[in-house]
Structure formats: C-alpha cells, structure tokens
C-alpha cells in the first residue's frame, strides 16, 4: 500500500536496515568496551600483584620474626646469663636439632670473634663468621637483624639471623642462626599464587633468597636485569614489565616494605586480548544474523501492539522487567524502546543504590575499626607519657620533703606545669570528648587574675603587655581556664606580629578577659566560622601557622561550660584580632588552711617493682624518706626472689614488666604468700589508668590501683594503714 507521506519501506526491510545501522555504534562501543575492559583487567592485575607481594612480605617478616624470637628465647638461657659457654653450647646444639632449617648457631663476642659454632666441637677454632658485614652492623646498632644470603664452602646457600645478647656481667655477644633459604621457600609454597606466576624474595643486597621457579639453581644469585631495573626506583612499591631469568615476558610487581629490608617480587604472564577480540567479532556477526532473522519474524507478529505497550507501562510502574514485542506502528516501537530503556535505567539505579548501601556498611565497619585502633593507641600513648612523668613528680616530692627552700618557687612552677601536663595526658585518653565538648570540670572558687598572671609568666618567649586587677574570683576549673588563655595566646603567637596585649577587667558581675594582637586580622566570613571545629583560615602549602583547627573550638566549649561567653573581633585583614572572654564573678574563697603534716607511720618493709629504673629509684627514695625499708626489683623474676627473701608487707608492682606482666606477678606473689602464711598488701602503680584497667587490677587481686605519676598521698595510701610487721 502506498503511503500518503511519500516513500515507505516494508516493516521487514525497515527492521533489517535499523538492525544493521544499530549494530554499527554497538560494534564501536564493543571495541571501546573491549579496550576499557583490557585496561581494567590490567589495573586489577596490578592491584592483585601488589596485594600478593604485600601479603608475602608480611608472611616472610612473620617467619623472620619467629626465628628472631627463637634466638631471643635461646639467649635468655641461664647458662648464657652466667657466662657458662660450655652449657650454653649444649643448649644451642639442642635448639639447632629442633630446627630442621638451621645449619648452625654461632656465638661471637663484641669484637666479632667467633667463640663457638654448633656445627663444630666447642674446642674447635672459631674461624671466620658468616656475613661479617651484618655482624659489624649488629654490633653498631645492637638490634636484631637479618644478614645476606650466600653459598658456603660446601655450596649450601644460607643467610644469618642475628640478635644481640648480654650476660649478667653486661658483656655483649652476638648470637647468630644460619638458616637455609628452604625456610623462606616454605612460605612461598604455603601461599596461593596465580597459575604460571614467578615469585622471588631477595635480601637487602638484591640476592635471591627464595624463588618459586628453579629455586635450587637461582638462590643466592641476582634477579633478572629487568627486575633489578624496576626495583631500583625510589618508590617502595611498584609495577612494570619485566623478563624473567627464563626469558619469559611478565607483568611484575614488587614491594620493599619488609622490616628487614627484603624485597618481594611477583610476576605473572601478561594477559592476551586477541582471543577476546576474535570472540567479539564472531559474536558481532552472530548478532547481526540474529537481528536479521528476528526482524523478519517480528514483521509478521505485530498484532497486539497497543495492549502489550500498556502492559509494559504497567510493568514499569510496578518495578518489574519490561519486555514489549515490536509492533507494525513506528511510534509504538519508539515508545516501546523508551519503556525498555527506562526499565533498564531504573534497574541500574536500584543496583547502584544497593552498591552504595553496601559501601556505606563497609565504611561504617572501617570507621568502627579505626575508632578501636585509635582508643588502643591513645591508651598506649597515655601509658608511655605517664611513665616519664612518674620520676619527675617523685623527684619534686623528694625536694619538698627535704624542704629545699632555695628552690621553692621553681618547684612550684615545675609542679604546676607537671600537673597541667598530667591533665592534658588524661584529656588525650578521651580526645573525642574534647572535640565534642563533653568534658568534666573540677570547678571551685579561684582567683582568675592569678591564673592569667601564671599563664603569661609561663610564656617568656612571647612579648605580652599585661594588665590585671589584684583579684577576680570566678567559679572555675584552673587547668581548663589556663588552657583557654594558652590557646588564645598560641593563636596570637601564630597570627600576630609579635606584640600581644592581655587585659583583665571587672564589669558589673562579670570579668572580661581580652587578648588582642596587631597581626593579620580576619575577614568577616572567617569571623563567622572561627569557633567551628577543624575550621582554619586559608594558609599556604607550607602551613607555617598550621594546627588542627580545634584550639578555638575548645576555647568556646570550655567558656560555655563555665557559664560564660566568648567572641572574636577584627576590623579586617592586616588590622589585628581581638578575642573577648566573659565569665561570671563569684565570692572570694576563704584562705586555704595550712596543710597538716603527715603523721609518721611505722616503718614498713616494701617491695617496689618497676622496669623504669628512674621511676623505681625516685619512688624508692620517697618511701625511704618516710622511713620505710624499700627493696627494688626491675623484673618479675627478681621480684619473686626478693619476696621470698625479705617477706615484705607491701608490694608495689608495675604492670608492664618485661618478663611477666604485673597481673601474673600479683597472682604468683599471692600464691607464695598463702603458702608461707605472709600475705602482703598488693598495690598496682602503672601508666594504664582507664576504668577497664582499674577493674582488671582489682579482679587480679590488687588491693589498690594507682595511676602514674603517684602523689605523696597516693604513696601514703599504698603503704600506710595496714597491719603488718614493721622493721
């Protein structure tokens, strides 16, 4: 039938023509997709190889750590501590017999002279040591290290693992295990590696320690030149193309993140895309033929187009799959295609939404893990910071007890700063509360003017013009209010021009603290956000005035917790800044009564256990100043020996001891005391001060838990008030 709109084609020819034309961009898209997929495959392969290299590096480090730990355990033998080389020689031979991959154990003195090797009789001459370079390096750094792989006189490859050893007299020795590379090869064999891959592990000089292919012939030799060239770059990890020792082209990845300086390289055959292109060509031809056949069939089957189109629209609304057969009407075919495309787009959006939800769950899990790691890190950091504070506080207590009046003012300054530092350490353990303003205050009447003068006097390097009244009493936390002024002065020091003015003014029931500078000033948009957490003014890349952006946010929260208010003012860039803090006044506090002298207590025998020599010494001197007899031990073993010898009435134990933790030591002392009928009072003195640490100490049998640094009152509570045998 002739169309009234001009030339027309039959539906069959039209569908065939549309199919052929439609496949042209599809073919181009397919080729582009094939190229993109190839690139993606290469990137995924690179990532997978890097991950495998990292995993192998960690496994090798763990294996070497095990060897170091075994050597360290052997070095703690009593015969070694006593300097009995004959007995220690026997222990070393037994250890070699228990380690199939160990060839021998060598003991050398501090000059590098070999004293014995288990592969030879004890009386045999020492001879040259294995890998003298690493031996000299260990004597210099006195830390465990792994030497270089080499073949011995008999052609057997091996590498040395060395640890420093000191006997009871303090003499330095070097204990070395000569290990066969088969131990590292075993690590490779236990890993799941891709088919056809080649993995090599090299020492710090680049010599092969283990290789997954032709290990026996390649060990102690160099890797392929192309791999050496790839690894020679400055980056600790990388990927690239190499040719292995057998001449096969590989895609390789390496990592040098090992703690012992070793390198792990992974090479896999390069993926080929020719087969995929051929398959794609055949698939495209088959698709074209299928389209022609389907177009011929569909041209005879368009009878219920409108009904099917309506069904398709209903299916789209219900979120179901839309499949509409072609019709004899062009407009309906266009609508059918649009409905199908809309259904696919909706399905893609749903899949993307599901993927995003899954990613969100993974991110939340990662965030929880990061929070746990942060809490563990902060707990350890607090412990490490409290340890050096303990001897400082004890030394100040000793000077106070000796009443050295000439240094009274200096001691007061030091004690105030140490107390402030201790408070900051406590805040560090709950940094999330500081960031959100959820902090506890120790509010009491105090002279804010005196606090201001103390803070200013503690910053002699910053020129400050100070104006304060004699007294300005507020109800506040001294450390927190000192922190407010310190943060404002730090801000002035970073952004001012070296001239800062601090003024304290009394105004109708309020005290007003003003800190002003003549520095860079602030724009209005910065003033509006200056007290927001983590917000900082734009800075240069060098960040010469950088920080975390929390100082002013913490200032605002502390002031608000004191029922006060804070504001920032500036006339613009280059015109300086002015911060004003307002706090409500309160009645002056009554003069503090003279602290009564501590009542003398009966002399008591005390066992003090702490691996920090300075902390143990200063604490012992404080207790001796009180008239007690103190016995000091730095290890759990020596503590048990002292307990059995002296039978102390009080045992003050550190928790983090080198050979046994304080909880286990407390249990051992309890058992020994119960057996002998002399049960001591147990006191935990440690840098771990969280609630869980206190509960664990009490559960372990401690009578009292003290957090470092301990005050004089703490030590009196630890030793006094007990019914014990006096000395």
HUPE-V446064 format. One record per residue. RES is the residue in one small letter. SS is DSSP state (H for helix, E for strand, - for the rest). OMEGA is omega in radians with two decimals (NA if undefined). BURIAL is # if it has 16 or more other ideal C-beta (glycine too) atoms within 10 Angstrom, else .. Layout:
res: {RES:RES}
ss: {SS:SS}
omega: {OMEGA:OMEGA}
burial: {BURIAL:BURIAL}
//
This chain:
res: {x:x:x:x:x:x:x:x:x:x:x:x:x:x:x:x:x:x:x:x:x:x:x:x:x:x:x:x:x:x:x:x:x:x:x:x:x:x:x:x:x:x:x:x:x:x:x:x:x:x:x:x:x:x:x:x:x:x:x:x:x:x:x:x:x:x:x:x:x:x:x:x:x:x:x:x:x:x:x:x:x:x:x:x:x:x:x:x:x:x:x:x:x:x:x:x:x:x:x:x:x:x:x:x:x:x:x:x:x:x:x:x:x:x:x:x:x:x:x:x:x:x:x:x:x:x:x:x:x:x:x:x:x:x:x:x:x:x:x:x:x:x:x:x:x:x:x:x:x:x:x:x:x:x:x:x:x:x:x:x:x:x:x:x:x:x:x:x:x:x:x:x:x:x:x:x:x:x:x:x:x:x:x:x:x:x:x:x:x:x:x:x:x:x:x:x:x:x:x:x:x:x:x:x:x:x:x:x:x:x:x:x:x:x:x:x:x:x:x:x:x:x:x:x:x:x:x:x:x:x:x:x:x:x:x:x:x:x:x:x:x:x:x:x:x:x:x:x:x:x:x:x:x:x:x:x:x:x:x:x:x:x:x:x:x:x:x:x:x:x:x:x:x:x:x:x:x:x:x:x:x:x:x:x:x:x:x:x:x:x:x:x:x:x:x:x:x:x:x:x:x:x:x:x:x:x:x:x:x:x:x:x:x:x:x:x:x:x:x:x:x:x:x:x:x:x:x:x:x:x:x:x:x:x:x:x:x:x:x:x:x:x:x:x:x:x:x:x:x:x:x:x:x:x:x:x:x:x:x:x:x:x:x:x:x:x:x:x:x:x:x:x:x:x:x:x:x:x:x:x:x:x:x:x:x:x:x:x:x:x:x:x:x:x:x:x:x:x:x:x:x:x:x:x:x:x:x:x:x:x:x:x:x:x:x:x:x:x:x:x:x:x:x:x:x:x:x:x:x:x:x:x:x:x:x:x:x:x:x:x:x:x:x:x:x:x:x:x:x:x:x:x:x:x:x:x:x:x:x:x:x:x:x:x:x:x:x:x:x:x:x:x:x:x:x:x:x:x:x:x:x:x:x:x:x:x:x:x:x:x:x:x:x:x:x:x:x:x:x:x:x:x:x:x:x:x:x:x:x:x:x:x:x:x:x:x:x:x:x:x:x:x:x:x:x:x:x:x:x:x:x:x:x:x:x:x:x:x:x:x:x:x:x:x:x:x:x:x:x:x:x:x:x:x:x:x:x:x:x:x:x:x:x:x:x:x:x:x:x:x:x:x:x:x:x:x:x:x:x:x:x:x:x:x:x:x:x:x:x:x:x:x:x:x:x:x:x:x:x:x:x:x:x:x:x:x:x:x:x:x:x:x:x:x:x:x:x:x:x:x:x:x:x:x:x:x:x:x:x:x:x:x:x:x:x:x:x:x:x:x:x:x:x:x:x:x:x:x:x:x:x:x:x:x:x:x:x:x:x:x:x:x:x:x:x:x:x:x:x:x:x:x:x:x:x:x:x:x:x:x:x:x:x:x:x:x:x:x:x:x:x:x:x:x:x:x:x:x:x:x:x:x:x:x:x:x:x:x:x:x:x:x:x:x:x:x:x:x:x:x:x:x:x:x:x:x:x}
ss: {-:-:-:-:-:-:-:-:-:-:H:H:H:H:H:H:H:H:H:H:H:H:H:H:H:H:H:H:H:H:H:H:H:H:H:H:H:H:H:H:H:H:H:H:H:H:H:H:H:H:H:H:H:H:H:H:H:H:H:H:H:H:H:H:H:H:H:H:H:H:H:H:H:H:H:-:-:H:H:H:H:-:-:-:H:H:H:H:H:H:H:H:H:H:H:H:H:H:-:-:-:E:E:E:E:E:E:E:E:-:-:-:-:E:E:E:E:-:-:-:-:-:-:-:-:-:-:-:-:-:-:H:H:H:H:H:H:H:H:H:H:-:-:-:E:E:-:-:-:E:E:-:-:-:-:-:E:E:E:E:E:E:E:E:E:E:-:-:-:-:-:E:E:E:E:E:E:E:E:-:-:H:H:H:H:H:H:H:H:H:-:-:-:-:-:-:-:E:E:E:E:E:-:-:-:-:E:E:E:E:E:-:-:-:H:H:H:H:-:-:-:E:-:-:H:H:H:H:H:H:H:-:-:-:-:-:E:E:E:E:E:E:E:-:-:-:-:-:E:E:E:E:E:E:E:-:-:-:-:-:-:-:E:E:E:E:E:E:E:-:-:-:-:H:H:H:H:H:H:H:H:H:H:H:H:H:H:H:H:H:H:H:H:H:H:H:H:H:-:-:-:-:-:-:H:H:H:H:H:H:H:H:H:H:H:H:H:-:-:-:-:-:-:-:-:-:-:-:-:H:H:H:H:H:H:H:H:H:H:H:H:H:H:H:H:H:H:H:H:H:H:H:H:H:H:H:H:H:H:H:H:H:H:H:H:H:H:H:H:H:H:H:H:H:H:H:H:H:H:H:H:H:H:H:H:H:H:H:H:H:H:H:H:H:H:H:H:H:H:H:H:-:-:-:H:H:H:H:H:H:H:H:H:H:H:H:H:H:H:H:H:H:H:H:H:H:H:H:-:-:H:H:H:H:H:H:-:-:-:-:-:-:-:E:E:E:E:H:H:H:H:H:H:H:H:H:H:-:-:-:-:-:-:E:E:E:E:-:-:-:-:-:E:E:E:E:-:H:H:H:H:H:H:H:H:H:H:H:H:H:H:H:H:H:H:-:-:-:-:E:E:E:E:E:E:E:E:-:-:E:E:E:E:E:E:E:E:-:-:-:-:-:-:H:H:H:H:-:-:-:-:-:-:-:-:-:-:-:-:-:-:-:-:-:-:-:-:-:-:-:H:H:H:H:H:H:H:H:H:H:H:-:-:-:E:E:E:E:E:-:-:-:-:-:-:-:E:E:E:E:E:E:E:E:E:-:-:-:-:-:-:-:-:-:-:-:-:-:-:-:-:-:-:E:E:E:E:E:E:-:-:-:H:H:H:H:H:H:H:H:H:H:H:H:H:-:-:-:E:E:E:E:E:-:-:H:H:H:H:H:H:H:H:H:H:H:-:-:-:E:E:E:E:-:-:-:-:-:-:-:-:H:H:H:H:H:H:H:H:H:H:H:H:H:H:H:-:-:-:-:E:E:E:E:E:E:-:-:-:-:H:H:H:H:H:H:H:H:H:-:-:-:-:E:E:E:E:-:-:-:-:H:H:H:H:H:H:H:H:-:-:-:-:-:-:E:-}
omega: {-3.11:3.14:3.10:-3.13:3.13:-3.07:-3.13:3.10:3.03:-3.11:-3.14:-3.13:3.14:3.14:3.12:3.13:3.12:3.13:-3.13:3.14:-3.13:-3.12:-3.14:3.07:3.11:3.10:3.11:3.11:3.13:3.10:3.10:3.11:3.12:3.10:3.13:3.13:3.11:3.10:3.12:3.11:3.14:3.13:3.11:3.11:3.11:3.14:-3.14:3.14:3.10:3.13:3.13:3.12:3.12:-3.14:3.11:3.11:3.10:3.13:3.12:3.09:3.13:3.11:3.11:3.08:3.11:3.11:3.11:-3.14:3.11:3.10:3.14:3.10:3.09:-3.11:3.14:3.11:3.13:-3.13:3.10:3.12:-3.14:-3.12:3.14:-3.05:-3.14:3.11:-3.14:3.06:3.11:3.11:-3.14:3.11:3.10:-3.14:3.11:3.12:-3.13:-3.10:-3.05:-3.07:3.13:3.08:-3.12:3.01:-3.07:3.05:3.11:3.12:-3.04:3.10:-3.12:-3.14:3.14:3.13:3.02:2.95:-3.02:3.12:-3.14:3.08:-3.11:-3.10:-3.12:3.10:-3.09:-3.13:-3.12:3.10:3.10:3.05:-3.09:-3.13:3.13:3.08:3.11:3.13:3.13:3.12:3.14:-3.05:3.14:3.05:3.12:3.08:-3.13:-3.11:-3.03:-3.14:3.12:3.08:-3.13:3.14:3.13:3.11:3.14:3.11:3.10:3.06:-3.10:2.96:-2.98:3.02:3.05:-3.11:3.01:3.07:-3.08:3.12:3.11:-3.14:-3.08:3.05:3.05:3.11:-3.02:2.97:3.09:-2.95:3.07:3.10:3.13:3.12:3.11:3.08:3.09:3.08:3.12:-3.08:3.13:-3.10:3.02:-3.07:-3.14:3.13:3.11:-3.12:3.08:-3.10:3.09:3.09:-3.07:3.11:-3.04:3.07:3.11:3.12:-3.08:3.05:3.12:-3.13:-3.09:-3.12:3.11:-3.05:-3.01:-3.10:-3.04:-3.06:-3.11:3.06:-3.13:3.00:3.12:-3.11:-3.12:3.09:3.08:3.13:-3.14:-3.06:-3.04:-3.12:-3.08:-3.07:3.12:3.12:3.12:3.10:3.12:-3.14:3.14:3.00:-3.06:-3.10:3.09:3.11:-3.12:3.07:-3.10:2.88:-2.97:3.03:3.14:3.03:3.12:-3.08:3.14:3.10:-3.11:3.07:-3.13:-3.11:3.06:3.13:3.13:3.10:3.11:3.10:-3.14:-3.13:3.11:-3.11:-3.11:-3.13:3.12:3.11:3.11:3.12:3.12:3.12:3.09:3.12:3.12:3.11:3.12:3.12:3.12:3.11:3.13:3.13:3.13:3.13:-3.12:3.12:3.11:-3.13:-3.07:-3.14:3.14:-3.02:3.13:-3.11:-3.09:-3.02:-3.05:3.13:3.14:3.09:3.11:3.10:3.11:3.12:3.11:3.13:3.11:3.13:-3.14:-3.14:-3.14:3.11:-3.12:3.09:-3.07:3.10:3.11:-3.14:3.10:-3.06:-3.06:-3.10:3.14:3.09:3.11:3.13:3.12:3.10:3.14:3.11:3.13:3.11:3.11:3.12:3.12:3.13:3.12:3.10:3.12:3.11:3.11:3.10:3.12:3.10:3.11:3.13:3.14:3.10:3.10:3.12:3.12:3.11:3.12:3.13:3.11:3.09:3.11:3.13:3.10:3.11:3.13:3.10:3.11:3.14:3.12:-3.14:3.12:3.13:-3.11:3.09:3.12:3.13:3.09:3.10:-3.10:3.11:-3.13:-3.09:3.11:3.11:-3.05:3.12:3.11:-3.14:3.14:3.11:3.09:3.11:3.12:3.14:3.09:-3.13:3.12:3.08:3.10:-2.98:-3.10:-3.12:-3.07:-3.11:-3.14:3.12:3.13:3.11:-3.13:-3.12:3.12:-3.13:3.10:3.09:3.11:3.12:3.10:3.11:3.11:3.09:3.09:3.10:-3.13:3.12:3.10:-3.02:3.12:3.10:3.11:-3.10:-3.12:3.12:-3.13:-3.11:3.13:-3.12:3.02:-3.01:3.08:3.13:3.12:3.13:-3.08:3.12:3.12:3.09:-3.14:-3.13:3.13:-3.13:-3.13:-3.13:3.14:3.14:-3.07:-3.09:-3.09:3.12:-3.06:3.02:-2.99:3.06:-3.12:2.98:3.14:-3.11:3.04:-2.98:3.09:3.06:-3.02:3.10:-3.02:-3.10:-3.12:3.11:3.03:3.10:3.11:-3.11:3.12:3.12:3.14:3.10:3.07:3.10:3.12:3.13:-3.11:-2.98:3.10:-3.14:3.11:-3.14:-3.08:3.12:3.09:-3.11:3.10:-3.03:3.08:-3.10:2.93:3.08:-3.14:2.97:-3.06:3.08:-3.14:3.08:-3.06:3.09:3.12:-3.03:-2.95:3.12:-3.09:3.02:-3.13:-3.13:3.08:3.11:-3.09:-3.05:-2.98:-3.10:3.10:3.12:3.05:3.14:-3.13:3.05:3.09:-3.10:3.05:-3.11:-3.12:3.12:3.14:3.12:-2.99:3.09:3.13:-3.11:-3.13:-3.01:-3.11:3.08:3.11:3.07:-3.11:-3.09:3.13:3.14:3.13:3.10:3.04:3.14:3.14:-3.13:-3.11:-3.14:3.11:-3.12:3.04:3.11:3.10:-3.14:3.11:-3.07:3.05:-3.13:-3.13:3.12:-3.08:3.09:3.14:-3.14:3.10:3.12:3.08:-3.13:3.14:3.14:3.07:3.13:-3.13:3.13:3.12:-3.11:-3.13:3.11:3.13:3.13:3.13:3.12:-3.10:3.12:-3.03:3.07:-3.03:2.99:-3.12:-3.08:3.13:3.13:3.03:-3.01:-3.13:-3.13:-3.14:-3.08:-3.10:3.12:3.11:3.13:3.09:-3.14:3.10:3.08:3.09:3.11:-3.13:3.04:-3.00:3.02:-3.02:3.04:-3.12:3.09:3.13:-3.12:3.12:3.09:3.12:3.11:3.12:-3.14:3.13:-3.09:-2.98:-3.11:-3.11:3.08:-3.13:3.06:3.11:-2.95:2.91:-3.13:-3.06:3.11:-3.02:-3.04:3.13:-3.12:-3.06:3.12:3.12:3.11:3.11:3.10:3.13:3.12:3.11:-3.12:3.12:3.14:3.12:-3.13:-3.09:-3.13:3.12:-3.09:-3.09:2.99:-3.08:-3.13:3.07:3.09:-2.94:3.07:3.10:-3.01:3.11:-3.09:-3.14:3.12:3.12:-3.14:3.14:3.13:3.13:3.10:-3.13:3.09:3.10:3.07:-3.07:3.09:3.10:3.12:3.09:-0.11:-3.10:3.10:3.08:3.11:3.11:-3.13:3.07:3.08:-3.11:-3.01:-3.03:3.02:3.14:3.06:-3.05:3.08:3.14:-3.13:NA}
burial: {.:.:.:.:.:.:.:.:.:.:#:.:.:.:#:#:.:.:#:.:.:.:#:.:.:#:.:.:.:#:.:.:.:.:.:.:.:.:.:.:.:.:.:.:#:#:.:.:#:#:.:#:#:#:.:#:#:.:#:#:#:.:#:#:.:.:#:#:.:#:#:.:.:#:#:.:#:.:#:#:.:.:.:.:#:.:.:#:#:.:#:#:#:.:#:#:.:.:.:.:#:#:#:#:#:#:#:#:.:.:.:.:.:#:.:#:#:#:.:.:.:.:.:.:.:#:.:.:#:#:#:.:.:#:#:.:.:#:#:.:.:.:.:#:#:#:#:#:#:#:.:.:.:.:.:.:#:#:#:#:#:#:#:#:#:.:#:.:.:.:.:.:#:#:#:#:#:#:#:#:#:#:#:#:#:.:#:#:.:.:.:.:.:.:.:.:#:#:#:#:#:#:#:#:.:#:#:#:#:#:#:#:#:.:#:.:.:#:#:#:.:.:#:#:.:#:#:.:.:#:#:.:.:.:.:.:.:#:#:#:.:#:.:#:#:.:.:.:.:#:#:#:#:#:#:#:.:#:.:#:.:#:#:#:#:#:#:#:.:.:.:.:.:.:.:.:.:.:.:#:.:.:.:.:.:.:.:#:.:.:#:.:.:.:#:.:.:#:#:.:.:#:.:.:#:.:.:#:#:.:.:#:#:.:#:#:.:.:.:.:.:#:.:#:.:#:#:.:.:.:.:#:#:.:#:#:.:.:#:#:.:.:#:.:.:.:.:.:.:.:.:.:.:.:.:.:.:.:.:.:.:.:.:.:.:.:.:.:.:.:.:.:.:.:.:.:.:#:#:.:.:#:#:.:#:#:#:.:#:#:#:#:#:#:#:#:#:#:.:#:.:.:.:.:.:.:.:.:.:.:#:.:.:#:#:.:.:.:#:#:#:#:#:.:#:.:#:.:#:#:.:.:.:#:#:.:.:.:#:.:.:.:#:.:.:#:#:#:#:.:#:#:.:#:#:#:.:.:.:.:.:.:.:#:.:.:.:#:.:.:.:#:#:#:#:#:#:#:#:#:#:#:#:#:#:#:#:#:#:.:#:#:#:#:#:#:.:.:.:#:#:#:.:#:.:.:.:.:.:.:#:.:#:#:#:#:#:#:#:#:#:#:.:.:.:#:#:.:.:#:#:.:.:.:.:#:.:.:.:.:.:.:.:.:.:.:.:.:.:#:#:#:#:#:#:#:#:#:#:.:#:#:.:#:.:#:.:#:.:#:.:.:.:.:.:#:#:#:#:#:#:#:#:.:#:#:.:.:.:.:.:.:.:.:.:.:.:.:.:.:.:.:.:#:#:#:#:#:#:#:#:#:.:.:#:#:.:#:#:#:#:#:#:.:.:#:.:#:#:#:#:#:#:#:.:#:.:.:#:#:.:#:#:.:.:.:#:#:#:#:#:#:#:#:#:#:#:.:.:.:#:#:#:.:#:#:.:.:#:#:.:#:#:.:.:.:.:.:.:#:#:#:#:#:#:#:#:#:#:#:.:.:#:#:.:#:#:.:.:#:.:#:#:#:#:#:#:#:#:#:.:#:.:#:#:#:.:#:#:#:.:.:.:#:.:.:.}
//
